[in-house]
Amino acid sequence: MSYRNKVYVSMDADNDLRYYYLMKAWKQNDNTSFNFYDAHDLNNIYDKSEASIKAGLQERFMNTKVFVLLVGDHTKYLYKYVRWEIEQAIKRELPCIVVNLNGKRSADESLCPALMRDNLAIYISFNAKILQYALENWPEFDEKYRREGKIGAYYYKESVYEKLGL
């Protein structure tokens, strides 16, 4: 079994890919502590067929420690891959971080896919500091909450954002 240390990022690649690239830029910036091991850096998709893509994504999930869902205006309408990725994260009981691209700091039921709304997840706004905080802290709470049988949407109090200077 491989060591699970990667972050799997799911998004609307047609409309929100720039946010994913911005996350990668945060990671490369020497002036920030933001960092994550990107599951998408694993090159294991050989052709463009749905079966091949999903097989490659399955391999990426085997190395995944945390699932991040970037939620934009169209994310809830995506079934072919985004819904499938959410299903994989839930099935594997991965800690889920839902990142609202509209800046909302709690669950946005009008934009978030219904399948994720019923799952245990932390909801945050799109910002390097709060995302790094969630990557470092949420997995521990996720594990605790799962043991206690808790589900649903969680979010950080304003004091956490203030402490981070947001």
DOVO-708586 format. One record per residue (C-alpha): residue in one letter; z, x, y. Coordinates in Angstrom, 1 decimal. Layout:
BEGIN
<node><aa>a</aa><up>Z</up><east>X</east><north>Y</north></node>
...
***
This chain:
BEGIN
<node><aa>m</aa><up>0.0</up><east>0.0</east><north>0.0</north></node>
<node><aa>s</aa><up>-0.9</up><east>1.3</east><north>3.4</north></node>
<node><aa>y</aa><up>1.5</up><east>1.7</east><north>6.3</north></node>
<node><aa>r</aa><up>1.5</up><east>-1.3</east><north>8.6</north></node>
<node><aa>n</aa><up>1.6</up><east>-0.1</east><north>12.2</north></node>
<node><aa>k</aa><up>-1.4</up><east>-1.6</east><north>13.8</north></node>
<node><aa>v</aa><up>-1.8</up><east>-4.4</east><north>16.4</north></node>
<node><aa>y</aa><up>-4.4</up><east>-7.0</east><north>15.5</north></node>
<node><aa>v</aa><up>-5.9</up><east>-8.6</east><north>18.7</north></node>
<node><aa>s</aa><up>-7.7</up><east>-11.9</east><north>18.3</north></node>
<node><aa>m</aa><up>-9.7</up><east>-13.4</east><north>21.2</north></node>
<node><aa>d</aa><up>-12.7</up><east>-15.3</east><north>22.4</north></node>
<node><aa>a</aa><up>-15.1</up><east>-12.3</east><north>22.3</north></node>
<node><aa>d</aa><up>-17.8</up><east>-14.2</east><north>24.2</north></node>
<node><aa>n</aa><up>-15.6</up><east>-14.9</east><north>27.2</north></node>
<node><aa>d</aa><up>-12.4</up><east>-12.8</east><north>27.1</north></node>
<node><aa>l</aa><up>-13.5</up><east>-9.4</east><north>25.7</north></node>
<node><aa>r</aa><up>-12.9</up><east>-7.8</east><north>29.1</north></node>
<node><aa>y</aa><up>-9.1</up><east>-8.4</east><north>28.7</north></node>
<node><aa>y</aa><up>-9.1</up><east>-6.7</east><north>25.3</north></node>
<node><aa>y</aa><up>-10.9</up><east>-3.7</east><north>26.9</north></node>
<node><aa>l</aa><up>-8.4</up><east>-3.7</east><north>29.7</north></node>
<node><aa>m</aa><up>-5.6</up><east>-3.5</east><north>27.1</north></node>
<node><aa>k</aa><up>-7.4</up><east>-0.5</east><north>25.6</north></node>
<node><aa>a</aa><up>-7.7</up><east>1.0</east><north>29.1</north></node>
<node><aa>w</aa><up>-3.9</up><east>0.6</east><north>29.6</north></node>
<node><aa>k</aa><up>-3.4</up><east>2.5</east><north>26.4</north></node>
<node><aa>q</aa><up>-5.6</up><east>5.4</east><north>27.6</north></node>
<node><aa>n</aa><up>-4.0</up><east>5.6</east><north>31.1</north></node>
<node><aa>d</aa><up>-1.6</up><east>8.5</east><north>31.3</north></node>
<node><aa>n</aa><up>0.4</up><east>6.8</east><north>34.0</north></node>
<node><aa>t</aa><up>1.7</up><east>4.0</east><north>31.8</north></node>
<node><aa>s</aa><up>3.8</up><east>3.8</east><north>28.7</north></node>
<node><aa>f</aa><up>1.7</up><east>1.0</east><north>27.2</north></node>
<node><aa>n</aa><up>0.5</up><east>1.8</east><north>23.7</north></node>
<node><aa>f</aa><up>-0.5</up><east>0.2</east><north>20.5</north></node>
<node><aa>y</aa><up>-2.3</up><east>1.2</east><north>17.3</north></node>
<node><aa>d</aa><up>-5.4</up><east>-1.0</east><north>17.4</north></node>
<node><aa>a</aa><up>-6.4</up><east>-2.6</east><north>14.1</north></node>
<node><aa>h</aa><up>-10.0</up><east>-2.9</east><north>15.4</north></node>
<node><aa>d</aa><up>-10.3</up><east>0.8</east><north>15.5</north></node>
<node><aa>l</aa><up>-10.8</up><east>0.7</east><north>11.8</north></node>
<node><aa>n</aa><up>-14.5</up><east>0.7</east><north>11.1</north></node>
<node><aa>n</aa><up>-15.0</up><east>-1.2</east><north>7.9</north></node>
<node><aa>i</aa><up>-17.5</up><east>-4.0</east><north>8.7</north></node>
<node><aa>y</aa><up>-20.9</up><east>-3.1</east><north>7.2</north></node>
<node><aa>d</aa><up>-23.2</up><east>-6.0</east><north>8.2</north></node>
<node><aa>k</aa><up>-23.1</up><east>-9.0</east><north>10.4</north></node>
<node><aa>s</aa><up>-22.7</up><east>-11.7</east><north>7.7</north></node>
<node><aa>e</aa><up>-19.7</up><east>-13.9</east><north>8.0</north></node>
<node><aa>a</aa><up>-18.5</up><east>-12.9</east><north>4.5</north></node>
<node><aa>s</aa><up>-18.8</up><east>-9.1</east><north>5.4</north></node>
<node><aa>i</aa><up>-17.1</up><east>-9.6</east><north>8.7</north></node>
<node><aa>k</aa><up>-14.1</up><east>-11.5</east><north>7.2</north></node>
<node><aa>a</aa><up>-13.8</up><east>-8.9</east><north>4.4</north></node>
<node><aa>g</aa><up>-13.6</up><east>-6.2</east><north>7.0</north></node>
<node><aa>l</aa><up>-11.1</up><east>-8.2</east><north>9.0</north></node>
<node><aa>q</aa><up>-9.0</up><east>-8.7</east><north>5.8</north></node>
<node><aa>e</aa><up>-8.8</up><east>-4.9</east><north>5.5</north></node>
<node><aa>r</aa><up>-7.7</up><east>-4.6</east><north>9.1</north></node>
<node><aa>f</aa><up>-5.0</up><east>-7.2</east><north>8.4</north></node>
<node><aa>m</aa><up>-3.6</up><east>-5.1</east><north>5.6</north></node>
<node><aa>n</aa><up>-2.6</up><east>-2.5</east><north>8.2</north></node>
<node><aa>t</aa><up>-1.3</up><east>-5.0</east><north>10.8</north></node>
<node><aa>k</aa><up>2.2</up><east>-5.1</east><north>12.0</north></node>
<node><aa>v</aa><up>1.8</up><east>-7.5</east><north>14.9</north></node>
<node><aa>f</aa><up>-0.8</up><east>-10.2</east><north>15.7</north></node>
<node><aa>v</aa><up>-1.7</up><east>-10.7</east><north>19.3</north></node>
<node><aa>l</aa><up>-3.7</up><east>-13.8</east><north>20.4</north></node>
<node><aa>l</aa><up>-5.4</up><east>-13.7</east><north>23.8</north></node>
<node><aa>v</aa><up>-5.6</up><east>-17.3</east><north>25.0</north></node>
<node><aa>g</aa><up>-8.3</up><east>-18.1</east><north>27.6</north></node>
<node><aa>d</aa><up>-10.1</up><east>-21.2</east><north>28.6</north></node>
<node><aa>h</aa><up>-12.1</up><east>-21.6</east><north>25.4</north></node>
<node><aa>t</aa><up>-9.9</up><east>-20.1</east><north>22.7</north></node>
<node><aa>k</aa><up>-8.7</up><east>-23.4</east><north>21.2</north></node>
<node><aa>y</aa><up>-12.3</up><east>-24.4</east><north>20.4</north></node>
<node><aa>l</aa><up>-13.0</up><east>-21.4</east><north>18.3</north></node>
<node><aa>y</aa><up>-12.8</up><east>-22.1</east><north>14.5</north></node>
<node><aa>k</aa><up>-15.1</up><east>-19.6</east><north>12.8</north></node>
<node><aa>y</aa><up>-13.1</up><east>-16.5</east><north>13.4</north></node>
<node><aa>v</aa><up>-10.2</up><east>-17.1</east><north>15.8</north></node>
<node><aa>r</aa><up>-8.8</up><east>-20.0</east><north>13.7</north></node>
<node><aa>w</aa><up>-9.3</up><east>-18.0</east><north>10.6</north></node>
<node><aa>e</aa><up>-7.5</up><east>-15.0</east><north>12.1</north></node>
<node><aa>i</aa><up>-4.6</up><east>-17.2</east><north>13.1</north></node>
<node><aa>e</aa><up>-4.5</up><east>-18.6</east><north>9.5</north></node>
<node><aa>q</aa><up>-4.4</up><east>-15.0</east><north>8.2</north></node>
<node><aa>a</aa><up>-1.6</up><east>-14.0</east><north>10.6</north></node>
<node><aa>i</aa><up>0.5</up><east>-17.1</east><north>9.6</north></node>
<node><aa>k</aa><up>-0.2</up><east>-16.5</east><north>5.9</north></node>
<node><aa>r</aa><up>1.0</up><east>-12.9</east><north>6.2</north></node>
<node><aa>e</aa><up>4.0</up><east>-13.9</east><north>8.3</north></node>
<node><aa>l</aa><up>3.1</up><east>-11.5</east><north>11.0</north></node>
<node><aa>p</aa><up>5.0</up><east>-11.5</east><north>14.3</north></node>
<node><aa>c</aa><up>2.7</up><east>-13.4</east><north>16.7</north></node>
<node><aa>i</aa><up>2.5</up><east>-12.7</east><north>20.4</north></node>
<node><aa>v</aa><up>0.4</up><east>-15.2</east><north>22.4</north></node>
<node><aa>v</aa><up>-0.9</up><east>-13.8</east><north>25.7</north></node>
<node><aa>n</aa><up>-1.9</up><east>-16.4</east><north>28.3</north></node>
<node><aa>l</aa><up>-4.8</up><east>-15.0</east><north>30.3</north></node>
<node><aa>n</aa><up>-4.1</up><east>-17.6</east><north>33.1</north></node>
<node><aa>g</aa><up>-0.7</up><east>-16.0</east><north>33.9</north></node>
<node><aa>k</aa><up>1.5</up><east>-18.6</east><north>32.4</north></node>
<node><aa>r</aa><up>4.7</up><east>-17.2</east><north>30.9</north></node>
<node><aa>s</aa><up>5.4</up><east>-19.9</east><north>28.4</north></node>
<node><aa>a</aa><up>3.3</up><east>-22.0</east><north>25.9</north></node>
<node><aa>d</aa><up>0.2</up><east>-23.6</east><north>27.5</north></node>
<node><aa>e</aa><up>-0.5</up><east>-26.5</east><north>25.2</north></node>
<node><aa>s</aa><up>-3.7</up><east>-27.3</east><north>27.0</north></node>
<node><aa>l</aa><up>-5.3</up><east>-24.0</east><north>26.0</north></node>
<node><aa>c</aa><up>-3.5</up><east>-22.7</east><north>22.9</north></node>
<node><aa>p</aa><up>-5.0</up><east>-23.5</east><north>19.5</north></node>
<node><aa>a</aa><up>-3.0</up><east>-26.3</east><north>17.8</north></node>
<node><aa>l</aa><up>-2.5</up><east>-24.2</east><north>14.7</north></node>
<node><aa>m</aa><up>-0.7</up><east>-21.5</east><north>16.8</north></node>
<node><aa>r</aa><up>1.4</up><east>-24.0</east><north>18.7</north></node>
<node><aa>d</aa><up>3.1</up><east>-25.0</east><north>15.4</north></node>
<node><aa>n</aa><up>3.8</up><east>-21.4</east><north>14.4</north></node>
<node><aa>l</aa><up>6.6</up><east>-19.1</east><north>15.4</north></node>
<node><aa>a</aa><up>5.4</up><east>-17.0</east><north>18.4</north></node>
<node><aa>i</aa><up>6.4</up><east>-15.5</east><north>21.7</north></node>
<node><aa>y</aa><up>4.3</up><east>-16.6</east><north>24.7</north></node>
<node><aa>i</aa><up>3.8</up><east>-14.2</east><north>27.6</north></node>
<node><aa>s</aa><up>1.5</up><east>-13.6</east><north>30.6</north></node>
<node><aa>f</aa><up>-1.2</up><east>-11.0</east><north>30.5</north></node>
<node><aa>n</aa><up>0.4</up><east>-7.8</east><north>31.8</north></node>
<node><aa>a</aa><up>0.9</up><east>-4.4</east><north>30.3</north></node>
<node><aa>k</aa><up>4.6</up><east>-4.2</east><north>30.9</north></node>
<node><aa>i</aa><up>5.5</up><east>-7.6</east><north>29.3</north></node>
<node><aa>l</aa><up>3.1</up><east>-7.0</east><north>26.5</north></node>
<node><aa>q</aa><up>4.6</up><east>-3.6</east><north>25.7</north></node>
<node><aa>y</aa><up>8.0</up><east>-5.2</east><north>25.9</north></node>
<node><aa>a</aa><up>7.0</up><east>-7.9</east><north>23.4</north></node>
<node><aa>l</aa><up>5.4</up><east>-5.4</east><north>21.1</north></node>
<node><aa>e</aa><up>8.6</up><east>-3.4</east><north>21.0</north></node>
<node><aa>n</aa><up>11.0</up><east>-6.3</east><north>20.8</north></node>
<node><aa>w</aa><up>9.5</up><east>-9.4</east><north>19.4</north></node>
<node><aa>p</aa><up>9.0</up><east>-8.2</east><north>15.7</north></node>
<node><aa>e</aa><up>12.8</up><east>-7.9</east><north>15.3</north></node>
<node><aa>f</aa><up>13.4</up><east>-11.4</east><north>16.7</north></node>
<node><aa>d</aa><up>10.5</up><east>-12.8</east><north>14.7</north></node>
<node><aa>e</aa><up>12.1</up><east>-11.5</east><north>11.4</north></node>
<node><aa>k</aa><up>15.5</up><east>-12.9</east><north>12.4</north></node>
<node><aa>y</aa><up>14.1</up><east>-16.3</east><north>13.3</north></node>
<node><aa>r</aa><up>12.0</up><east>-16.5</east><north>10.1</north></node>
<node><aa>r</aa><up>15.1</up><east>-15.9</east><north>8.1</north></node>
<node><aa>e</aa><up>16.8</up><east>-18.7</east><north>10.0</north></node>
<node><aa>g</aa><up>13.8</up><east>-21.0</east><north>9.3</north></node>
<node><aa>k</aa><up>12.9</up><east>-21.3</east><north>13.0</north></node>
<node><aa>i</aa><up>9.4</up><east>-22.1</east><north>14.2</north></node>
<node><aa>g</aa><up>7.8</up><east>-23.0</east><north>17.5</north></node>
<node><aa>a</aa><up>7.2</up><east>-21.4</east><north>20.9</north></node>
<node><aa>y</aa><up>9.5</up><east>-18.9</east><north>22.4</north></node>
<node><aa>y</aa><up>9.2</up><east>-17.2</east><north>25.8</north></node>
<node><aa>y</aa><up>11.1</up><east>-14.6</east><north>27.8</north></node>
<node><aa>k</aa><up>13.5</up><east>-15.6</east><north>30.6</north></node>
<node><aa>e</aa><up>12.5</up><east>-14.8</east><north>34.2</north></node>
<node><aa>s</aa><up>15.2</up><east>-12.1</east><north>34.2</north></node>
<node><aa>v</aa><up>13.1</up><east>-10.1</east><north>31.6</north></node>
<node><aa>y</aa><up>10.1</up><east>-10.2</east><north>33.9</north></node>
<node><aa>e</aa><up>12.2</up><east>-9.3</east><north>36.9</north></node>
<node><aa>k</aa><up>13.7</up><east>-6.4</east><north>35.0</north></node>
<node><aa>l</aa><up>10.2</up><east>-5.2</east><north>34.3</north></node>
<node><aa>g</aa><up>9.3</up><east>-5.5</east><north>38.0</north></node>
<node><aa>l</aa><up>7.0</up><east>-8.5</east><north>37.4</north></node>
***
